[in-house]
Amino acid sequence: MNNPIELLKAADIAGMPGRSKAHLLNPDAVRVSKSLGGATGLTDLGFQMMTVMPGREYAEYHRHLYEEQCFYILSGRGEAIIDEKAYALGAGDFLGFPKNGVAHTILNNGDDPLVFLCARVNLEQDVCDYPRQKKRLYMNGAEEVLVDFRDIRVEGPA
């Protein structure tokens, strides 16, 4: 019997090819992701299973101004850097980052792959700050524009 598109069985997920991607600002931030949401037809909710190998980060230290994002650790050990403080992570731990929240990243400091679920809203437009790099990323669909903090101009009300 074939399953409907809305149901991904464990064997289906295990057989999905993962997409490996390095972060544009951090070559040590390499993750392999499987888009579970995309496979089931979700468009407004991004839901991915991610794997980060030992010694790697999932992303450059960042914060989203408009998107919310959360993570649930399935296996492995790691460390969350939240607002420049380090916290140990393991299976069963959950992280939630509201829009315009603090900067964060996850790194694998263990000996085994770090596997977690990541969910976020798939906004057409978002702004992402990279405080360590002093850069801001403006996202509009597939278009991305990266600027230095010093080039951001803020004007007050007219």
TABEL-V333418 format. One record per helix or strand of 3 or more residues. SS is the DSSP state (@ for helix, = for strand). FROM is the first residue (numbers start at 0). TO is the last residue. If there is no record, write none. Layout:
ss & from & to
SS & FROM & TO
SS & FROM & TO
This chain:
ss & from & to
@ & 9 & 14
= & 18 & 22
= & 25 & 34
@ & 35 & 38
= & 44 & 51
= & 61 & 63
= & 68 & 74
= & 77 & 81
= & 84 & 88
= & 93 & 96
= & 103 & 106
= & 113 & 120
= & 124 & 129
= & 134 & 139
= & 142 & 147
@ & 148 & 150
